[in-house]
Amino acid sequence: MDRRKADFGSLHELIGRKVSFPGGRGTVVEILEDGPSLVIQAEDLEIQPDSLGYARRRSRETRLVEVFDLAGGYDPDFLALVVEE
């Protein structure tokens, strides 16, 4: 069985869980099957500019963390995640 397919099912348990990553904390909001990848919404707000570059609103940064690297091993960013209780 392909390791990428076998691990995908257990990743769904992470949805809604708080995680720590280098430089911040966030919540896993989605799992993308293609990859697979975790979509993490950061807790901290950032200033989002409009099309002219003016600061208009504050929004949460969204990070995409790949589970596997190109060689088929676990990606270092994925291994650096700490799932909180």
ChimeraX attribute file (.defattr): number of C-alpha atoms within 10 A of each C-alpha:
attribute: neighborCount
match mode: 1-to-1
recipient: residues
	/A:1	5
	/A:2	6
	/A:3	10
	/A:4	17
	/A:5	12
	/A:6	10
	/A:7	12
	/A:8	18
	/A:9	11
	/A:10	9
	/A:11	17
	/A:12	15
	/A:13	11
	/A:14	16
	/A:15	15
	/A:16	13
	/A:17	14
	/A:18	20
	/A:19	20
	/A:20	15
	/A:21	16
	/A:22	9
	/A:23	5
	/A:24	10
	/A:25	18
	/A:26	22
	/A:27	21
	/A:28	22
	/A:29	16
	/A:30	17
	/A:31	22
	/A:32	15
	/A:33	13
	/A:34	9
	/A:35	15
	/A:36	17
	/A:37	19
	/A:38	23
	/A:39	19
	/A:40	25
	/A:41	21
	/A:42	21
	/A:43	15
	/A:44	12
	/A:45	12
	/A:46	13
	/A:47	13
	/A:48	15
	/A:49	13
	/A:50	10
	/A:51	8
	/A:52	6
	/A:53	8
	/A:54	10
	/A:55	12
	/A:56	11
	/A:57	11
	/A:58	12
	/A:59	15
	/A:60	15
	/A:61	15
	/A:62	15
	/A:63	14
	/A:64	16
	/A:65	20
	/A:66	20
	/A:67	21
	/A:68	19
	/A:69	13
	/A:70	8
	/A:71	7
	/A:72	10
	/A:73	11
	/A:74	14
	/A:75	15
	/A:76	13
	/A:77	15
	/A:78	17
	/A:79	12
	/A:80	12
	/A:81	15
	/A:82	13
	/A:83	15
	/A:84	10
	/A:85	6
